[in-house]
Amino acid sequence: MNAWVVRGLGMALIHILVRVLLGAAITQWPLQGSILRWVALLVVVLVALIWAGIDGIRDRHRNPDPDQGADLTMLWLKAALLGGIVAGVGSWLADLLPSLNVTQNSFFFEITSGAAFTVLLIFVPAMLAVFLGRFFAGREAKKASQGRGGDRDARRGAGSAAGAAAGGTAAAAVADDNGYGQHYPDGTYDQTGYADPDADTAVFEPVHNYRQDTSDLDAGEGQDTTWQEPVDLGKRNPEEPKRGE
């Protein structure tokens, strides 16, 4: 069964039931007829508000984009038309029962003027409720999406901060390594065994004290230290006898 048929028949049944109860109440308390009529009118309007408001909330949850929502205007217009006609016919038939005092109007009046008034009682509150339901549901969904976006931004910011801190720690560790130090979480540095790069250059003592004159070390005791011409080993002295002579 179509949705508008369900709503039309439901509103018509509620309207007939309210008119039957109103007739019975006026019979018992005839002096309170005006107040009872207003109460009956408010009951019909309240039911239309609640039902259409639920439709508006559900439609906004299913279709967050307003351009893609369901056509609830035509749905409730057709429901109101059906409900008005059925309510008029049902009220006239209920008045035929001897124990009920539902209406004093004719059948033609009930399906024309009476039905038109019932249509307004259903359609106008329904449209107001659809608008309010969509509005509040959309605002809640927007707040929820903004809250999730804020949480994502916070987590992203925390991750970025952690990454920056890790990068800073790594950079500090590299700087410490370049400075011949060692990085510790508490900020202390152990540079034992390493010289201060800003200190003055240390002057080391020479390993050997060399002397410029080393002739006394080269010559042995009792040897002649006078200069001699070098001997050419490639030439043989003619005065020297040959080997084997």
FENDA-V454069 format. One record per run of one state. SS is the DSSP state (helix for helix, strand for strand, loop for the rest). FROM is the first residue (numbers start at 1). LEN is the number of residues. Records with the same first field share a line. If there is no record, write none. Layout:
BEGIN
SS=FROM-LEN + FROM-LEN
END
This chain:
BEGIN
loop=1-2 + 29-1 + 63-3 + 69-3 + 96-11 + 112-1 + 179-4 + 184-5 + 190-25 + 219-27
helix=3-26 + 30-33 + 66-3 + 72-24 + 107-5 + 113-66 + 215-4
strand=183-1 + 189-1
END
